[in-house]
């Protein structure tokens, strides 16, 4: 039986929110950091570590991608 990541659903939701933004709103690392900070306030993550840093690791590979 595969163990589900406790933040799997939140991660999917957050990535969807990021990708919904207009391309010019997700074009830089600074915009990603601002988004990650705000998303960390809106979502409760269960995993260890700084929530904003974890969110940043999820959205950073998707900066300015369609």
Predicted model as a PDB file, atoms N, CA, C, CB and O in Angstrom, pLDDT in the B-factor column:
MODEL        1                                                                  
ATOM      1  N   UNK A   1       0.847  -1.189   0.000  1.00 62.00           N  
ATOM      2  CA  UNK A   1       0.000   0.000   0.000  1.00 62.00           C  
ATOM      3  C   UNK A   1       0.890   1.249   0.000  1.00 62.00           C  
ATOM      4  CB  UNK A   1      -0.962   0.000   1.232  1.00 62.00           C  
ATOM      5  O   UNK A   1       1.814   1.380   0.803  1.00 62.00           O  
ATOM      6  N   UNK A   2       0.586   2.135  -0.903  1.00 67.00           N  
ATOM      7  CA  UNK A   2       1.366   3.365  -1.023  1.00 67.00           C  
ATOM      8  C   UNK A   2       0.905   4.374   0.023  1.00 67.00           C  
ATOM      9  CB  UNK A   2       1.238   3.962  -2.446  1.00 67.00           C  
ATOM     10  O   UNK A   2      -0.293   4.594   0.204  1.00 67.00           O  
ATOM     11  N   UNK A   3       1.872   4.987   0.712  1.00 66.00           N  
ATOM     12  CA  UNK A   3       1.560   6.007   1.719  1.00 66.00           C  
ATOM     13  C   UNK A   3       1.453   7.353   1.023  1.00 66.00           C  
ATOM     14  CB  UNK A   3       2.644   6.048   2.849  1.00 66.00           C  
ATOM     15  O   UNK A   3       2.355   7.754   0.288  1.00 66.00           O  
ATOM     16  N   UNK A   4       0.354   8.043   1.254  1.00 74.00           N  
ATOM     17  CA  UNK A   4       0.100   9.327   0.622  1.00 74.00           C  
ATOM     18  C   UNK A   4       0.808  10.452   1.380  1.00 74.00           C  
ATOM     19  CB  UNK A   4      -1.408   9.597   0.550  1.00 74.00           C  
ATOM     20  O   UNK A   4       0.776  10.504   2.609  1.00 74.00           O  
ATOM     21  N   UNK A   5       1.439  11.339   0.636  1.00 82.00           N  
ATOM     22  CA  UNK A   5       2.050  12.530   1.216  1.00 82.00           C  
ATOM     23  C   UNK A   5       0.947  13.334   1.904  1.00 82.00           C  
ATOM     24  CB  UNK A   5       2.788  13.390   0.122  1.00 82.00           C  
ATOM     25  O   UNK A   5      -0.090  13.583   1.290  1.00 82.00           O  
ATOM     26  N   UNK A   6       1.136  13.746   3.156  1.00 84.00           N  
ATOM     27  CA  UNK A   6       0.068  14.471   3.869  1.00 84.00           C  
ATOM     28  C   UNK A   6      -0.280  15.813   3.218  1.00 84.00           C  
ATOM     29  CB  UNK A   6       0.481  14.707   5.314  1.00 84.00           C  
ATOM     30  O   UNK A   6      -1.360  16.352   3.459  1.00 84.00           O  
ATOM     31  N   UNK A   7       0.609  16.347   2.409  1.00 91.00           N  
ATOM     32  CA  UNK A   7       0.351  17.627   1.751  1.00 91.00           C  
ATOM     33  C   UNK A   7       0.009  17.478   0.266  1.00 91.00           C  
ATOM     34  CB  UNK A   7       1.554  18.526   1.903  1.00 91.00           C  
ATOM     35  O   UNK A   7      -0.004  18.460  -0.476  1.00 91.00           O  
ATOM     36  N   UNK A   8      -0.266  16.247  -0.157  1.00 92.00           N  
ATOM     37  CA  UNK A   8      -0.520  15.995  -1.579  1.00 92.00           C  
ATOM     38  C   UNK A   8      -1.648  16.876  -2.134  1.00 92.00           C  
ATOM     39  CB  UNK A   8      -0.865  14.523  -1.790  1.00 92.00           C  
ATOM     40  O   UNK A   8      -1.478  17.532  -3.161  1.00 92.00           O  
ATOM     41  N   UNK A   9      -2.776  16.887  -1.464  1.00 92.00           N  
ATOM     42  CA  UNK A   9      -3.923  17.664  -1.958  1.00 92.00           C  
ATOM     43  C   UNK A   9      -3.639  19.159  -1.938  1.00 92.00           C  
ATOM     44  CB  UNK A   9      -5.169  17.364  -1.122  1.00 92.00           C  
ATOM     45  O   UNK A   9      -3.986  19.872  -2.880  1.00 92.00           O  
ATOM     46  N   UNK A  10      -3.010  19.637  -0.867  1.00 95.00           N  
ATOM     47  CA  UNK A  10      -2.669  21.063  -0.781  1.00 95.00           C  
ATOM     48  C   UNK A  10      -1.683  21.428  -1.883  1.00 95.00           C  
ATOM     49  CB  UNK A  10      -2.075  21.407   0.609  1.00 95.00           C  
ATOM     50  O   UNK A  10      -1.806  22.487  -2.497  1.00 95.00           O  
ATOM     51  N   UNK A  11      -0.703  20.559  -2.141  1.00 95.00           N  
ATOM     52  CA  UNK A  11       0.292  20.812  -3.191  1.00 95.00           C  
ATOM     53  C   UNK A  11      -0.396  20.953  -4.545  1.00 95.00           C  
ATOM     54  CB  UNK A  11       1.342  19.674  -3.239  1.00 95.00           C  
ATOM     55  O   UNK A  11      -0.105  21.880  -5.300  1.00 95.00           O  
ATOM     56  N   UNK A  12      -1.299  20.042  -4.846  1.00 96.00           N  
ATOM     57  CA  UNK A  12      -2.017  20.112  -6.129  1.00 96.00           C  
ATOM     58  C   UNK A  12      -2.828  21.409  -6.240  1.00 96.00           C  
ATOM     59  CB  UNK A  12      -2.951  18.891  -6.289  1.00 96.00           C  
ATOM     60  O   UNK A  12      -2.828  22.065  -7.281  1.00 96.00           O  
ATOM     61  N   UNK A  13      -3.507  21.761  -5.166  1.00 97.00           N  
ATOM     62  CA  UNK A  13      -4.323  22.981  -5.160  1.00 97.00           C  
ATOM     63  C   UNK A  13      -3.446  24.215  -5.360  1.00 97.00           C  
ATOM     64  CB  UNK A  13      -5.113  23.099  -3.838  1.00 97.00           C  
ATOM     65  O   UNK A  13      -3.775  25.096  -6.154  1.00 97.00           O  
ATOM     66  N   UNK A  14      -2.344  24.270  -4.645  1.00 98.00           N  
ATOM     67  CA  UNK A  14      -1.442  25.432  -4.715  1.00 98.00           C  
ATOM     68  C   UNK A  14      -0.825  25.551  -6.102  1.00 98.00           C  
ATOM     69  CB  UNK A  14      -0.329  25.322  -3.650  1.00 98.00           C  
ATOM     70  O   UNK A  14      -0.731  26.654  -6.641  1.00 98.00           O  
ATOM     71  N   UNK A  15      -0.410  24.445  -6.680  1.00 97.00           N  
ATOM     72  CA  UNK A  15       0.162  24.498  -8.033  1.00 97.00           C  
ATOM     73  C   UNK A  15      -0.894  24.959  -9.031  1.00 97.00           C  
ATOM     74  CB  UNK A  15       0.724  23.114  -8.448  1.00 97.00           C  
ATOM     75  O   UNK A  15      -0.597  25.737  -9.937  1.00 97.00           O  
ATOM     76  N   UNK A  16      -2.125  24.482  -8.866  1.00 97.00           N  
ATOM     77  CA  UNK A  16      -3.206  24.948  -9.756  1.00 97.00           C  
ATOM     78  C   UNK A  16      -3.413  26.457  -9.621  1.00 97.00           C  
ATOM     79  CB  UNK A  16      -4.528  24.204  -9.440  1.00 97.00           C  
ATOM     80  O   UNK A  16      -3.582  27.153 -10.623  1.00 97.00           O  
ATOM     81  N   UNK A  17      -3.399  26.967  -8.377  1.00 98.00           N  
ATOM     82  CA  UNK A  17      -3.550  28.413  -8.154  1.00 98.00           C  
ATOM     83  C   UNK A  17      -2.428  29.171  -8.863  1.00 98.00           C  
ATOM     84  CB  UNK A  17      -3.545  28.741  -6.631  1.00 98.00           C  
ATOM     85  O   UNK A  17      -2.675  30.191  -9.506  1.00 98.00           O  
ATOM     86  N   UNK A  18      -1.212  28.679  -8.748  1.00 97.00           N  
ATOM     87  CA  UNK A  18      -0.056  29.329  -9.380  1.00 97.00           C  
ATOM     88  C   UNK A  18      -0.212  29.339 -10.907  1.00 97.00           C  
ATOM     89  CB  UNK A  18       1.260  28.607  -8.978  1.00 97.00           C  
ATOM     90  O   UNK A  18       0.009  30.366 -11.549  1.00 97.00           O  
ATOM     91  N   UNK A  19      -0.589  28.210 -11.474  1.00 96.00           N  
ATOM     92  CA  UNK A  19      -0.674  28.103 -12.927  1.00 96.00           C  
ATOM     93  C   UNK A  19      -1.871  28.885 -13.489  1.00 96.00           C  
ATOM     94  CB  UNK A  19      -0.773  26.635 -13.334  1.00 96.00           C  
ATOM     95  O   UNK A  19      -1.890  29.219 -14.674  1.00 96.00           O  
ATOM     96  N   UNK A  20      -2.866  29.176 -12.644  1.00 96.00           N  
ATOM     97  CA  UNK A  20      -4.011  29.976 -13.082  1.00 96.00           C  
ATOM     98  C   UNK A  20      -3.654  31.447 -13.262  1.00 96.00           C  
ATOM     99  CB  UNK A  20      -5.146  29.846 -12.084  1.00 96.00           C  
ATOM    100  O   UNK A  20      -4.318  32.164 -14.010  1.00 96.00           O  
ATOM    101  N   UNK A  21      -2.609  31.894 -12.578  1.00 96.00           N  
ATOM    102  CA  UNK A  21      -2.210  33.294 -12.699  1.00 96.00           C  
ATOM    103  C   UNK A  21      -1.778  33.592 -14.133  1.00 96.00           C  
ATOM    104  CB  UNK A  21      -1.067  33.626 -11.708  1.00 96.00           C  
ATOM    105  O   UNK A  21      -1.266  32.722 -14.839  1.00 96.00           O  
ATOM    106  N   UNK A  22      -1.994  34.832 -14.542  1.00 95.00           N  
ATOM    107  CA  UNK A  22      -1.520  35.252 -15.864  1.00 95.00           C  
ATOM    108  C   UNK A  22      -0.002  35.057 -15.924  1.00 95.00           C  
ATOM    109  CB  UNK A  22      -1.907  36.749 -16.157  1.00 95.00           C  
ATOM    110  O   UNK A  22       0.694  35.199 -14.919  1.00 95.00           O  
ATOM    111  N   UNK A  23       0.491  34.732 -17.106  1.00 94.00           N  
ATOM    112  CA  UNK A  23       1.913  34.438 -17.263  1.00 94.00           C  
ATOM    113  C   UNK A  23       2.799  35.565 -16.742  1.00 94.00           C  
ATOM    114  CB  UNK A  23       2.229  34.175 -18.720  1.00 94.00           C  
ATOM    115  O   UNK A  23       3.862  35.305 -16.177  1.00 94.00           O  
ATOM    116  N   UNK A  24       2.371  36.816 -16.927  1.00 94.00           N  
ATOM    117  CA  UNK A  24       3.187  37.941 -16.450  1.00 94.00           C  
ATOM    118  C   UNK A  24       3.139  38.095 -14.930  1.00 94.00           C  
ATOM    119  CB  UNK A  24       2.723  39.232 -17.105  1.00 94.00           C  
ATOM    120  O   UNK A  24       3.934  38.842 -14.360  1.00 94.00           O  
ATOM    121  N   UNK A  25       2.210  37.392 -14.266  1.00 95.00           N  
ATOM    122  CA  UNK A  25       2.124  37.423 -12.799  1.00 95.00           C  
ATOM    123  C   UNK A  25       2.936  36.293 -12.155  1.00 95.00           C  
ATOM    124  CB  UNK A  25       0.658  37.324 -12.355  1.00 95.00           C  
ATOM    125  O   UNK A  25       3.057  36.220 -10.933  1.00 95.00           O  
ATOM    126  N   UNK A  26       3.481  35.426 -12.988  1.00 95.00           N  
ATOM    127  CA  UNK A  26       4.285  34.308 -12.487  1.00 95.00           C  
ATOM    128  C   UNK A  26       5.572  34.169 -13.310  1.00 95.00           C  
ATOM    129  CB  UNK A  26       3.469  32.987 -12.530  1.00 95.00           C  
ATOM    130  O   UNK A  26       5.985  33.072 -13.685  1.00 95.00           O  
ATOM    131  N   UNK A  27       6.180  35.320 -13.569  1.00 95.00           N  
ATOM    132  CA  UNK A  27       7.342  35.361 -14.455  1.00 95.00           C  
ATOM    133  C   UNK A  27       8.680  35.439 -13.729  1.00 95.00           C  
ATOM    134  CB  UNK A  27       7.221  36.525 -15.372  1.00 95.00           C  
ATOM    135  O   UNK A  27       9.728  35.280 -14.355  1.00 95.00           O  
ATOM    136  N   UNK A  28       8.663  35.679 -12.425  1.00 95.00           N  
ATOM    137  CA  UNK A  28       9.943  35.866 -11.735  1.00 95.00           C  
ATOM    138  C   UNK A  28       9.972  35.124 -10.398  1.00 95.00           C  
ATOM    139  CB  UNK A  28      10.212  37.360 -11.509  1.00 95.00           C  
ATOM    140  O   UNK A  28       8.942  34.731  -9.850  1.00 95.00           O  
ATOM    141  N   UNK A  29      11.181  34.953  -9.907  1.00 96.00           N  
ATOM    142  CA  UNK A  29      11.365  34.307  -8.609  1.00 96.00           C  
ATOM    143  C   UNK A  29      10.750  35.156  -7.502  1.00 96.00           C  
ATOM    144  CB  UNK A  29      12.861  34.065  -8.330  1.00 96.00           C  
ATOM    145  O   UNK A  29      10.215  34.615  -6.534  1.00 96.00           O  
ATOM    146  N   UNK A  30      10.819  36.484  -7.633  1.00 96.00           N  
ATOM    147  CA  UNK A  30      10.236  37.378  -6.630  1.00 96.00           C  
ATOM    148  C   UNK A  30       8.719  37.198  -6.572  1.00 96.00           C  
ATOM    149  CB  UNK A  30      10.588  38.849  -6.943  1.00 96.00           C  
ATOM    150  O   UNK A  30       8.139  37.180  -5.486  1.00 96.00           O  
ATOM    151  N   UNK A  31       8.077  37.065  -7.733  1.00 97.00           N  
ATOM    152  CA  UNK A  31       6.635  36.843  -7.758  1.00 97.00           C  
ATOM    153  C   UNK A  31       6.294  35.491  -7.137  1.00 97.00           C  
ATOM    154  CB  UNK A  31       6.101  36.921  -9.199  1.00 97.00           C  
ATOM    155  O   UNK A  31       5.292  35.360  -6.434  1.00 97.00           O  
ATOM    156  N   UNK A  32       7.124  34.496  -7.397  1.00 97.00           N  
ATOM    157  CA  UNK A  32       6.900  33.166  -6.821  1.00 97.00           C  
ATOM    158  C   UNK A  32       7.025  33.214  -5.301  1.00 97.00           C  
ATOM    159  CB  UNK A  32       7.899  32.145  -7.406  1.00 97.00           C  
ATOM    160  O   UNK A  32       6.233  32.596  -4.589  1.00 97.00           O  
ATOM    161  N   UNK A  33       8.013  33.944  -4.810  1.00 97.00           N  
ATOM    162  CA  UNK A  33       8.200  34.053  -3.363  1.00 97.00           C  
ATOM    163  C   UNK A  33       7.012  34.755  -2.707  1.00 97.00           C  
ATOM    164  CB  UNK A  33       9.498  34.808  -3.047  1.00 97.00           C  
ATOM    165  O   UNK A  33       6.546  34.331  -1.650  1.00 97.00           O  
ATOM    166  N   UNK A  34       6.529  35.814  -3.326  1.00 97.00           N  
ATOM    167  CA  UNK A  34       5.364  36.519  -2.806  1.00 97.00           C  
ATOM    168  C   UNK A  34       4.144  35.596  -2.793  1.00 97.00           C  
ATOM    169  CB  UNK A  34       5.077  37.781  -3.645  1.00 97.00           C  
ATOM    170  O   UNK A  34       3.400  35.553  -1.813  1.00 97.00           O  
ATOM    171  N   UNK A  35       3.948  34.865  -3.877  1.00 98.00           N  
ATOM    172  CA  UNK A  35       2.842  33.912  -3.954  1.00 98.00           C  
ATOM    173  C   UNK A  35       2.975  32.838  -2.877  1.00 98.00           C  
ATOM    174  CB  UNK A  35       2.788  33.264  -5.347  1.00 98.00           C  
ATOM    175  O   UNK A  35       1.998  32.508  -2.205  1.00 98.00           O  
ATOM    176  N   UNK A  36       4.183  32.290  -2.710  1.00 97.00           N  
ATOM    177  CA  UNK A  36       4.414  31.228  -1.738  1.00 97.00           C  
ATOM    178  C   UNK A  36       4.114  31.706  -0.317  1.00 97.00           C  
ATOM    179  CB  UNK A  36       5.858  30.727  -1.833  1.00 97.00           C  
ATOM    180  O   UNK A  36       3.528  30.974   0.480  1.00 97.00           O  
ATOM    181  N   UNK A  37       4.514  32.920  -0.011  1.00 97.00           N  
ATOM    182  CA  UNK A  37       4.259  33.486   1.318  1.00 97.00           C  
ATOM    183  C   UNK A  37       2.757  33.625   1.561  1.00 97.00           C  
ATOM    184  CB  UNK A  37       4.952  34.859   1.467  1.00 97.00           C  
ATOM    185  O   UNK A  37       2.261  33.270   2.631  1.00 97.00           O  
ATOM    186  N   UNK A  38       2.045  34.138   0.575  1.00 98.00           N  
ATOM    187  CA  UNK A  38       0.596  34.303   0.709  1.00 98.00           C  
ATOM    188  C   UNK A  38      -0.110  32.956   0.769  1.00 98.00           C  
ATOM    189  CB  UNK A  38       0.044  35.131  -0.452  1.00 98.00           C  
ATOM    190  O   UNK A  38      -1.046  32.778   1.549  1.00 98.00           O  
ATOM    191  N   UNK A  39       0.331  32.009  -0.049  1.00 98.00           N  
ATOM    192  CA  UNK A  39      -0.286  30.682  -0.059  1.00 98.00           C  
ATOM    193  C   UNK A  39      -0.068  29.973   1.276  1.00 98.00           C  
ATOM    194  CB  UNK A  39       0.282  29.834  -1.210  1.00 98.00           C  
ATOM    195  O   UNK A  39      -0.944  29.241   1.738  1.00 98.00           O  
ATOM    196  N   UNK A  40       1.083  30.183   1.893  1.00 97.00           N  
ATOM    197  CA  UNK A  40       1.369  29.567   3.196  1.00 97.00           C  
ATOM    198  C   UNK A  40       0.406  30.079   4.265  1.00 97.00           C  
ATOM    199  CB  UNK A  40       2.824  29.847   3.617  1.00 97.00           C  
ATOM    200  O   UNK A  40       0.105  29.368   5.223  1.00 97.00           O  
ATOM    201  N   UNK A  41      -0.069  31.298   4.104  1.00 96.00           N  
ATOM    202  CA  UNK A  41      -1.043  31.856   5.048  1.00 96.00           C  
ATOM    203  C   UNK A  41      -2.449  31.303   4.789  1.00 96.00           C  
ATOM    204  CB  UNK A  41      -1.056  33.392   4.953  1.00 96.00           C  
ATOM    205  O   UNK A  41      -3.244  31.174   5.720  1.00 96.00           O  
ATOM    206  N   UNK A  42      -2.756  30.978   3.535  1.00 96.00           N  
ATOM    207  CA  UNK A  42      -4.083  30.483   3.168  1.00 96.00           C  
ATOM    208  C   UNK A  42      -4.254  28.989   3.394  1.00 96.00           C  
ATOM    209  CB  UNK A  42      -4.360  30.799   1.730  1.00 96.00           C  
ATOM    210  O   UNK A  42      -5.366  28.523   3.643  1.00 96.00           O  
ATOM    211  N   UNK A  43      -3.169  28.237   3.309  1.00 95.00           N  
ATOM    212  CA  UNK A  43      -3.239  26.776   3.375  1.00 95.00           C  
ATOM    213  C   UNK A  43      -2.483  26.257   4.596  1.00 95.00           C  
ATOM    214  CB  UNK A  43      -2.670  26.148   2.088  1.00 95.00           C  
ATOM    215  O   UNK A  43      -1.462  26.816   4.998  1.00 95.00           O  
ATOM    216  N   UNK A  44      -2.999  25.191   5.165  1.00 93.00           N  
ATOM    217  CA  UNK A  44      -2.337  24.543   6.292  1.00 93.00           C  
ATOM    218  C   UNK A  44      -1.581  23.328   5.761  1.00 93.00           C  
ATOM    219  CB  UNK A  44      -3.368  24.131   7.402  1.00 93.00           C  
ATOM    220  O   UNK A  44      -2.184  22.396   5.231  1.00 93.00           O  
ATOM    221  N   UNK A  45      -0.269  23.347   5.906  1.00 93.00           N  
ATOM    222  CA  UNK A  45       0.538  22.213   5.482  1.00 93.00           C  
ATOM    223  C   UNK A  45       0.871  21.366   6.705  1.00 93.00           C  
ATOM    224  CB  UNK A  45       1.833  22.685   4.759  1.00 93.00           C  
ATOM    225  O   UNK A  45       1.122  21.894   7.789  1.00 93.00           O  
ATOM    226  N   UNK A  46       0.871  20.057   6.521  1.00 91.00           N  
ATOM    227  CA  UNK A  46       1.095  19.141   7.633  1.00 91.00           C  
ATOM    228  C   UNK A  46       2.533  18.657   7.710  1.00 91.00           C  
ATOM    229  CB  UNK A  46       0.173  17.962   7.519  1.00 91.00           C  
ATOM    230  O   UNK A  46       2.967  18.166   8.752  1.00 91.00           O  
ATOM    231  N   UNK A  47       3.265  18.787   6.633  1.00 85.00           N  
ATOM    232  CA  UNK A  47       4.641  18.295   6.589  1.00 85.00           C  
ATOM    233  C   UNK A  47       5.590  19.203   7.360  1.00 85.00           C  
ATOM    234  CB  UNK A  47       5.108  18.168   5.146  1.00 85.00           C  
ATOM    235  O   UNK A  47       5.218  20.292   7.798  1.00 85.00           O  
ATOM    236  N   UNK A  48       6.825  18.730   7.516  1.00 88.00           N  
ATOM    237  CA  UNK A  48       7.825  19.485   8.283  1.00 88.00           C  
ATOM    238  C   UNK A  48       8.401  20.661   7.489  1.00 88.00           C  
ATOM    239  CB  UNK A  48       8.956  18.559   8.717  1.00 88.00           C  
ATOM    240  O   UNK A  48       8.295  20.719   6.264  1.00 88.00           O  
ATOM    241  N   UNK A  49       9.000  21.574   8.207  1.00 91.00           N  
ATOM    242  CA  UNK A  49       9.703  22.679   7.571  1.00 91.00           C  
ATOM    243  C   UNK A  49       8.850  23.914   7.374  1.00 91.00           C  
ATOM    244  CB  UNK A  49      10.233  22.242   6.260  1.00 91.00           C  
ATOM    245  O   UNK A  49       7.666  23.940   7.710  1.00 91.00           O  
ATOM    246  N   UNK A  50       9.484  24.939   6.820  1.00 95.00           N  
ATOM    247  CA  UNK A  50       8.835  26.213   6.560  1.00 95.00           C  
ATOM    248  C   UNK A  50       7.846  26.067   5.408  1.00 95.00           C  
ATOM    249  CB  UNK A  50       9.879  27.301   6.247  1.00 95.00           C  
ATOM    250  O   UNK A  50       8.246  25.713   4.299  1.00 95.00           O  
ATOM    251  N   UNK A  51       6.555  26.336   5.651  1.00 96.00           N  
ATOM    252  CA  UNK A  51       5.558  26.171   4.592  1.00 96.00           C  
ATOM    253  C   UNK A  51       5.852  26.998   3.340  1.00 96.00           C  
ATOM    254  CB  UNK A  51       4.201  26.539   5.120  1.00 96.00           C  
ATOM    255  O   UNK A  51       5.701  26.499   2.225  1.00 96.00           O  
ATOM    256  N   UNK A  52       6.266  28.243   3.507  1.00 97.00           N  
ATOM    257  CA  UNK A  52       6.539  29.087   2.337  1.00 97.00           C  
ATOM    258  C   UNK A  52       7.698  28.516   1.511  1.00 97.00           C  
ATOM    259  CB  UNK A  52       6.863  30.533   2.780  1.00 97.00           C  
ATOM    260  O   UNK A  52       7.657  28.556   0.281  1.00 97.00           O  
ATOM    261  N   UNK A  53       8.708  27.997   2.163  1.00 96.00           N  
ATOM    262  CA  UNK A  53       9.843  27.407   1.448  1.00 96.00           C  
ATOM    263  C   UNK A  53       9.416  26.149   0.704  1.00 96.00           C  
ATOM    264  CB  UNK A  53      10.986  27.082   2.423  1.00 96.00           C  
ATOM    265  O   UNK A  53       9.872  25.903  -0.412  1.00 96.00           O  
ATOM    266  N   UNK A  54       8.554  25.359   1.310  1.00 96.00           N  
ATOM    267  CA  UNK A  54       8.063  24.146   0.639  1.00 96.00           C  
ATOM    268  C   UNK A  54       7.230  24.512  -0.571  1.00 96.00           C  
ATOM    269  CB  UNK A  54       7.237  23.279   1.605  1.00 96.00           C  
ATOM    270  O   UNK A  54       7.367  23.902  -1.631  1.00 96.00           O  
ATOM    271  N   UNK A  55       6.362  25.511  -0.419  1.00 97.00           N  
ATOM    272  CA  UNK A  55       5.537  25.952  -1.545  1.00 97.00           C  
ATOM    273  C   UNK A  55       6.429  26.514  -2.647  1.00 97.00           C  
ATOM    274  CB  UNK A  55       4.501  27.014  -1.090  1.00 97.00           C  
ATOM    275  O   UNK A  55       6.198  26.257  -3.829  1.00 97.00           O  
ATOM    276  N   UNK A  56       7.425  27.263  -2.267  1.00 97.00           N  
ATOM    277  CA  UNK A  56       8.360  27.814  -3.245  1.00 97.00           C  
ATOM    278  C   UNK A  56       9.003  26.687  -4.062  1.00 97.00           C  
ATOM    279  CB  UNK A  56       9.447  28.659  -2.539  1.00 97.00           C  
ATOM    280  O   UNK A  56       9.172  26.816  -5.274  1.00 97.00           O  
ATOM    281  N   UNK A  57       9.355  25.604  -3.409  1.00 96.00           N  
ATOM    282  CA  UNK A  57       9.974  24.486  -4.128  1.00 96.00           C  
ATOM    283  C   UNK A  57       8.996  23.846  -5.119  1.00 96.00           C  
ATOM    284  CB  UNK A  57      10.476  23.429  -3.133  1.00 96.00           C  
ATOM    285  O   UNK A  57       9.421  23.247  -6.107  1.00 96.00           O  
ATOM    286  N   UNK A  58       7.702  23.969  -4.862  1.00 96.00           N  
ATOM    287  CA  UNK A  58       6.700  23.425  -5.770  1.00 96.00           C  
ATOM    288  C   UNK A  58       6.466  24.330  -6.971  1.00 96.00           C  
ATOM    289  CB  UNK A  58       5.399  23.205  -5.033  1.00 96.00           C  
ATOM    290  O   UNK A  58       6.279  23.843  -8.086  1.00 96.00           O  
ATOM    291  N   UNK A  59       6.473  25.650  -6.754  1.00 97.00           N  
ATOM    292  CA  UNK A  59       6.129  26.570  -7.849  1.00 97.00           C  
ATOM    293  C   UNK A  59       7.344  27.052  -8.643  1.00 97.00           C  
ATOM    294  CB  UNK A  59       5.396  27.765  -7.295  1.00 97.00           C  
ATOM    295  O   UNK A  59       7.212  27.414  -9.813  1.00 97.00           O  
ATOM    296  N   UNK A  60       8.505  27.060  -8.028  1.00 95.00           N  
ATOM    297  CA  UNK A  60       9.694  27.593  -8.712  1.00 95.00           C  
ATOM    298  C   UNK A  60       9.978  26.906 -10.056  1.00 95.00           C  
ATOM    299  CB  UNK A  60      10.907  27.449  -7.809  1.00 95.00           C  
ATOM    300  O   UNK A  60      10.332  27.592 -11.014  1.00 95.00           O  
ATOM    301  N   UNK A  61       9.837  25.588 -10.159  1.00 95.00           N  
ATOM    302  CA  UNK A  61      10.078  24.961 -11.475  1.00 95.00           C  
ATOM    303  C   UNK A  61       9.055  25.368 -12.535  1.00 95.00           C  
ATOM    304  CB  UNK A  61      10.069  23.453 -11.332  1.00 95.00           C  
ATOM    305  O   UNK A  61       9.248  25.110 -13.724  1.00 95.00           O  
ATOM    306  N   UNK A  62       7.976  26.000 -12.100  1.00 95.00           N  
ATOM    307  CA  UNK A  62       6.899  26.371 -13.010  1.00 95.00           C  
ATOM    308  C   UNK A  62       6.851  27.875 -13.284  1.00 95.00           C  
ATOM    309  CB  UNK A  62       5.576  25.914 -12.446  1.00 95.00           C  
ATOM    310  O   UNK A  62       5.841  28.378 -13.778  1.00 95.00           O  
ATOM    311  N   UNK A  63       7.904  28.580 -12.977  1.00 95.00           N  
ATOM    312  CA  UNK A  63       7.929  30.027 -13.243  1.00 95.00           C  
ATOM    313  C   UNK A  63       7.862  30.255 -14.741  1.00 95.00           C  
ATOM    314  CB  UNK A  63       9.206  30.693 -12.643  1.00 95.00           C  
ATOM    315  O   UNK A  63       8.674  29.730 -15.503  1.00 95.00           O  
ATOM    316  N   UNK A  64       6.868  31.058 -15.153  1.00 82.00           N  
ATOM    317  CA  UNK A  64       6.658  31.472 -16.545  1.00 82.00           C  
ATOM    318  C   UNK A  64       6.541  30.299 -17.506  1.00 82.00           C  
ATOM    319  CB  UNK A  64       7.784  32.364 -16.989  1.00 82.00           C  
ATOM    320  O   UNK A  64       7.043  30.370 -18.628  1.00 82.00           O  
ATOM    321  N   UNK A  65       5.882  29.212 -17.080  1.00 65.00           N  
ATOM    322  CA  UNK A  65       5.627  28.103 -17.979  1.00 65.00           C  
ATOM    323  C   UNK A  65       4.135  27.990 -18.205  1.00 65.00           C  
ATOM    324  CB  UNK A  65       6.201  26.787 -17.419  1.00 65.00           C  
ATOM    325  O   UNK A  65       3.336  28.318 -17.328  1.00 65.00           O  
ATOM    326  N   UNK A  66       3.768  27.532 -19.368  1.00 57.00           N  
ATOM    327  CA  UNK A  66       2.348  27.346 -19.707  1.00 57.00           C  
ATOM    328  C   UNK A  66       1.864  25.970 -19.361  1.00 57.00           C  
ATOM    329  CB  UNK A  66       2.112  27.603 -21.172  1.00 57.00           C  
ATOM    330  O   UNK A  66       0.696  25.653 -19.582  1.00 57.00           O  
TER     331      UNK A  66                                                      
ENDMDL                                                                          
END                                                                             
